[in-house]
């Protein structure tokens, strides 16, 4: 049985009637700053292509309190929990871009093919940037299994382009009940927009998959903000937290909206996560300036500096599954 939470009465404090806003001061960058970055700062060269080892096909279902997670690529994770198959920010496209010949290009295959996915019940869309809301991938999912899509306010119009029929928009801290899980949409420090004129007109955020057997947190993109402490206050601890560790250079341009690995380690500690898993790295060239291996190196250094057990904050191979969480 599916139940939908009702809309928030009135307008939330982070919405001014036209655009959404972050909780904390957010230093955004306009098109001129973007041009300055791209024209004056040279990023590290990525390999053109990386061959990856074939992975096992995920299970069809994982029942009871067992938790299985499979890292597919970028911010796409298959979460199998309480008999529900959940996919986050799915992208199988060859570019994270509205254009087929320009924009960040894939350098490796997704860790699981679309054909090898189990039936997907829920798709969680954190925000509408092209590397997180990919229309072609969503069209394929709509044709295969017609999943329920849960996302922030203002994204339904775009999602209808993919042929998706069941879409649940949420405000921050609003929840959606699906079988044994409460899906809670939570604040992050980021922004939205797919063009020049729709910036911050849809809501961005993360998700908590809340269960008495342990809460699972998927961050989506975020910079440092008050939301990590708020999450700790509301949920106490997390069985698993998926935190972004890539797309953070140059800092003058990225800091407000993207944590670096050291900040991700701080978030892991603030959240009181039993295990955190790094995502949002190693998939699309020219998305930002750091090299393909830099997030992994910086994460290892940050864990050592913070004296955090490296087994508590890990990364998975593309297509790798963890069932011991």
BELMO-V206521 format. One record per residue. RES is the residue in one letter. PSI is psi in degrees with one decimal (NA if undefined). OMEGA is omega in whole degrees, 0 to 359 (* if undefined). Layout:
RES:PSI:OMEGA ; RES:PSI:OMEGA
//
This chain:
X:137.7:180 ; X:131.4:175 ; X:141.8:181 ; X:130.8:175 ; X:149.2:182 ; X:162.8:179 ; X:152.5:176 ; X:135.8:179 ; X:133.7:181 ; X:-167.5:180 ; X:132.2:177 ; X:157.7:185 ; X:-17.6:181 ; X:10.0:178 ; X:125.5:185 ; X:11.8:183 ; X:-16.5:179 ; X:-41.5:184 ; X:153.7:176 ; X:156.6:183 ; X:153.1:176 ; X:161.6:177 ; X:-39.5:182 ; X:166.1:177 ; X:129.6:185 ; X:119.2:178 ; X:96.2:179 ; X:166.6:179 ; X:134.7:181 ; X:-172.1:184 ; X:-35.1:180 ; X:-38.8:175 ; X:-39.3:178 ; X:-45.0:178 ; X:-41.3:177 ; X:-46.1:179 ; X:-51.4:187 ; X:-31.6:183 ; X:-30.4:188 ; X:-16.3:184 ; X:125.9:181 ; X:126.7:178 ; X:169.0:177 ; X:135.8:181 ; X:132.9:175 ; X:156.6:173 ; X:151.5:180 ; X:-36.0:182 ; X:144.5:178 ; X:121.0:175 ; X:135.4:181 ; X:153.4:181 ; X:141.5:176 ; X:143.7:182 ; X:164.1:177 ; X:151.2:177 ; X:132.3:180 ; X:156.3:174 ; X:156.9:177 ; X:-39.9:180 ; X:149.5:173 ; X:114.0:190 ; X:167.4:177 ; X:-149.3:183 ; X:1.5:177 ; X:150.1:180 ; X:126.5:176 ; X:131.5:179 ; X:136.3:179 ; X:121.5:177 ; X:120.9:183 ; X:-54.5:172 ; X:159.2:175 ; X:-116.8:177 ; X:18.9:180 ; X:115.8:181 ; X:136.2:171 ; X:116.1:180 ; X:120.1:181 ; X:112.8:191 ; X:134.5:178 ; X:35.4:179 ; X:9.8:183 ; X:135.4:176 ; X:118.7:186 ; X:136.2:178 ; X:130.4:181 ; X:138.0:174 ; X:60.8:188 ; X:130.9:173 ; X:118.6:173 ; X:-0.2:183 ; X:158.9:181 ; X:-15.4:174 ; X:148.5:172 ; X:76.5:192 ; X:154.4:172 ; X:-10.0:183 ; X:148.2:181 ; X:-15.4:184 ; X:-5.8:180 ; X:154.6:178 ; X:170.1:182 ; X:126.6:187 ; X:139.9:179 ; X:139.4:177 ; X:-0.9:177 ; X:156.7:179 ; X:152.8:170 ; X:147.8:184 ; X:-16.9:176 ; X:136.0:177 ; X:158.3:175 ; X:-37.1:180 ; X:-26.6:182 ; X:-1.5:177 ; X:144.6:169 ; X:170.7:176 ; X:126.3:183 ; X:126.6:180 ; X:-44.6:183 ; X:137.3:170 ; X:125.6:179 ; X:120.9:180 ; X:113.9:185 ; X:-36.4:179 ; X:176.1:193 ; X:12.7:175 ; X:153.9:190 ; X:-24.4:178 ; X:2.7:179 ; X:-29.8:176 ; X:98.2:184 ; X:113.9:187 ; X:-43.5:183 ; X:-41.6:177 ; X:-43.7:181 ; X:-34.2:175 ; X:-44.1:179 ; X:-42.7:179 ; X:-39.1:179 ; X:-38.7:180 ; X:-32.5:185 ; X:-44.9:191 ; X:-2.3:178 ; X:61.9:183 ; X:163.0:168 ; X:133.7:178 ; X:129.5:177 ; X:130.8:186 ; X:178.9:179 ; X:165.6:180 ; X:138.5:173 ; X:3.8:184 ; X:-6.0:186 ; X:-42.8:183 ; X:-44.6:180 ; X:-41.6:183 ; X:-29.1:177 ; X:-27.2:178 ; X:-27.1:182 ; X:-1.3:180 ; X:14.0:179 ; X:136.2:187 ; X:-33.5:185 ; X:105.9:184 ; X:128.3:177 ; X:109.7:175 ; X:141.6:181 ; X:149.8:166 ; X:167.8:174 ; X:134.0:179 ; X:3.2:174 ; X:151.2:185 ; X:160.5:181 ; X:125.9:182 ; X:125.1:174 ; X:109.8:182 ; X:-117.5:186 ; X:2.8:184 ; X:140.5:167 ; X:121.7:178 ; X:113.2:184 ; X:126.7:177 ; X:127.6:190 ; X:156.1:182 ; X:150.4:166 ; X:175.1:178 ; X:93.6:186 ; X:-150.6:179 ; X:173.9:180 ; X:168.9:177 ; X:136.3:177 ; X:0.0:180 ; X:-166.4:184 ; X:-18.5:191 ; X:6.4:182 ; X:20.2:182 ; X:127.8:176 ; X:24.6:177 ; X:-4.1:169 ; X:158.9:189 ; X:136.9:178 ; X:161.1:178 ; X:-174.2:175 ; X:-175.0:183 ; X:138.9:166 ; X:126.6:171 ; X:97.9:191 ; X:132.3:181 ; X:146.8:173 ; X:-21.7:179 ; X:-0.2:180 ; X:139.9:183 ; X:141.0:177 ; X:131.5:183 ; X:129.3:173 ; X:118.5:190 ; X:-35.2:198 ; X:-167.7:178 ; X:142.7:177 ; X:148.5:163 ; X:-174.5:177 ; X:136.6:180 ; X:-177.3:182 ; X:-7.6:188 ; X:-29.3:180 ; X:-43.4:177 ; X:-36.0:178 ; X:-41.1:178 ; X:-43.2:177 ; X:-42.6:181 ; X:-35.1:183 ; X:-35.3:189 ; X:-9.2:175 ; X:-55.0:179 ; X:165.2:181 ; X:135.3:176 ; X:-43.3:176 ; X:141.1:172 ; X:129.1:175 ; X:115.2:187 ; X:137.1:179 ; X:138.5:179 ; X:1.0:182 ; X:176.1:180 ; X:56.9:185 ; X:0.8:178 ; X:142.7:0 ; X:148.1:186 ; X:-35.1:182 ; X:-26.5:181 ; X:-34.7:190 ; X:-19.4:193 ; X:-41.8:183 ; X:-32.3:190 ; X:-13.3:184 ; X:121.6:173 ; X:148.4:165 ; X:173.3:183 ; X:-37.5:179 ; X:-40.0:178 ; X:-32.1:176 ; X:-37.2:176 ; X:-41.3:176 ; X:-40.7:178 ; X:-42.0:176 ; X:-43.7:180 ; X:-42.7:179 ; X:-37.3:183 ; X:-17.1:186 ; X:48.6:180 ; X:133.4:175 ; X:-43.2:176 ; X:135.2:170 ; X:146.6:180 ; X:124.3:180 ; X:137.2:179 ; X:-178.5:174 ; X:52.5:180 ; X:158.5:165 ; X:19.0:186 ; X:-48.6:186 ; X:122.0:178 ; X:149.1:175 ; X:17.1:174 ; X:-46.4:172 ; X:-167.6:194 ; X:-17.5:184 ; X:155.6:179 ; X:166.6:186 ; X:-33.0:181 ; X:-10.1:187 ; X:-40.5:179 ; X:-38.7:180 ; X:-40.9:178 ; X:-45.5:181 ; X:-34.6:177 ; X:-44.9:179 ; X:-42.6:179 ; X:-41.3:181 ; X:-39.2:178 ; X:-42.6:179 ; X:-43.5:181 ; X:-38.1:181 ; X:-3.1:181 ; X:43.6:176 ; X:131.6:178 ; X:121.5:181 ; X:-17.7:175 ; X:-11.4:179 ; X:-15.5:177 ; X:105.0:190 ; X:167.3:166 ; X:153.8:179 ; X:152.5:172 ; X:160.9:181 ; X:115.2:185 ; X:-2.8:181 ; X:141.1:180 ; X:138.0:172 ; X:130.0:180 ; X:5.8:186 ; X:29.6:186 ; X:NA:*
//
